């Protein structure tokens, strides 16, 4: 299956939405563990952090002035957060840039990592590291849908629950985008779901 993922990601051309150039940039790595049933590698952010604390996220962060590219940012942050060396990542594609609730332009990169690798959480930033089978998201097993308004457009964002982990926000969008590419699904962000509990974004705890 990972061969098909690689083929689809390399053929995929992400859109280039026009966001204000003044917004600060960030990047994340979406690590896919290379095995017969591929898994996503995710982190639970530390409660010590001032932003996105206690949330599920892919490794990543803000671009530093010395970063030569956003891919450099994603790989550097992954090494800092989970001890994943850049040489152990095979980049196979990227997804469209998104805007975070803190008004960061976030670029997701997708890469394979070998099943034999081990990871170590930087406890100043990451509480723990876990994996989820990519196929878990194939049938869009959302528990609720979060509605937000951005640039006068309504977005309907899935929220997933995997064991004790709540996966929502930008991370859920990235996963849904990836699932749409890999499995030819049609998880829509702009059509109101007919059979999902709807929660307005303003009701969510920041």
Residue pairs with C-beta under 8 A, 6 or more apart in sequence:
1 36
1 37
1 38
2 32
2 34
2 35
2 36
2 38
2 112
4 182
5 32
5 38
5 92
5 134
5 182
6 92
6 112
8 181
8 182
9 92
9 93
9 110
9 181
9 182
10 92
10 93
12 93
12 181
14 93
14 94
14 95
14 96
14 97
15 96
16 96
16 97
17 96
17 97
19 97
19 99
19 105
23 99
23 103
23 104
23 105
24 62
24 63
24 103
24 104
24 105
25 62
25 63
25 70
25 73
25 104
25 105
25 106
25 107
26 60
26 61
26 62
26 63
26 73
26 100
26 104
26 105
26 106
26 107
27 60
27 61
27 63
27 70
27 71
27 73
27 74
27 77
27 106
27 107
27 108
27 109
28 57
28 58
28 59
28 60
28 61
28 74
28 77
28 106
28 107
28 108
28 109
28 174
29 58
29 59
29 60
29 74
29 75
29 77
29 78
29 84
29 89
29 108
29 109
29 110
29 111
30 40
30 58
30 95
30 108
30 109
30 110
30 111
30 174
30 178
31 40
31 41
31 58
31 59
31 78
31 84
31 89
31 111
31 112
31 113
32 38
32 39
32 40
32 41
32 110
32 111
32 112
32 113
32 134
33 39
33 40
33 41
33 112
33 113
33 114
33 115
33 131
34 90
34 112
34 113
34 114
34 115
35 115
37 133
37 134
37 135
38 133
38 134
39 131
39 132
39 133
39 134
40 131
40 132
40 133
40 134
40 175
41 58
41 59
41 82
41 113
41 119
41 129
41 130
41 131
42 56
42 57
42 58
42 129
42 130
42 131
42 132
42 165
42 167
42 171
43 56
43 57
43 58
43 59
43 81
43 82
43 121
43 126
43 127
43 128
43 129
43 130
44 54
44 55
44 56
44 126
44 127
44 128
44 129
44 130
44 165
45 52
45 53
45 54
45 55
45 56
45 57
45 125
45 126
45 127
46 53
46 54
46 123
46 124
46 125
46 126
46 127
47 53
47 54
47 127
48 124
48 125
49 125
51 102
54 127
55 168
55 169
55 171
56 165
56 166
56 167
56 168
56 171
57 170
57 171
58 108
58 171
58 174
59 74
59 77
59 78
59 81
59 82
59 84
59 126
60 73
60 74
60 77
60 78
60 81
60 106
60 108
61 73
61 77
61 80
61 81
62 73
62 104
63 70
63 73
64 73
64 76
67 73
67 76
70 107
70 109
71 91
71 109
74 107
74 108
74 109
75 86
75 89
76 86
78 84
78 86
78 89
79 85
79 86
80 122
80 125
81 121
81 122
81 125
81 126
82 119
82 120
82 121
82 122
82 126
82 129
83 119
83 120
83 122
84 113
84 117
84 119
88 113
88 114
88 117
89 111
89 112
89 113
90 111
90 112
90 113
91 109
91 110
91 111
92 110
92 111
92 112
93 109
93 110
94 107
94 108
94 109
94 110
95 108
95 109
95 110
95 174
95 177
95 178
96 108
96 177
97 105
97 106
97 107
98 105
98 106
98 108
98 170
98 173
98 174
99 105
99 106
99 150
100 106
100 170
101 169
101 206
106 170
108 174
108 177
110 178
119 129
121 127
121 128
121 129
130 165
132 162
132 165
132 167
134 178
134 179
134 182
136 162
137 160
137 175
137 176
137 179
138 179
138 183
138 185
140 158
140 176
140 179
140 185
140 187
141 160
142 158
142 159
142 160
142 193
142 196
143 159
143 160
143 161
143 197
144 159
144 196
144 197
144 198
144 199
145 156
145 157
145 158
145 159
145 193
145 196
145 197
145 198
145 199
146 156
146 157
146 158
146 159
146 168
146 169
146 199
146 200
146 201
146 204
147 154
147 155
147 156
147 157
147 192
147 198
147 199
147 200
147 201
148 154
148 155
148 157
148 201
149 155
149 201
153 190
154 190
154 192
155 189
155 190
156 188
156 189
156 190
156 191
156 192
156 193
156 198
157 168
157 169
157 172
157 173
157 189
158 168
158 172
158 176
158 187
158 196
159 166
159 167
159 168
159 172
159 199
160 166
160 167
160 168
160 172
160 175
161 167
167 175
173 189
176 187
176 189
179 185
179 187
180 186
180 187
192 198
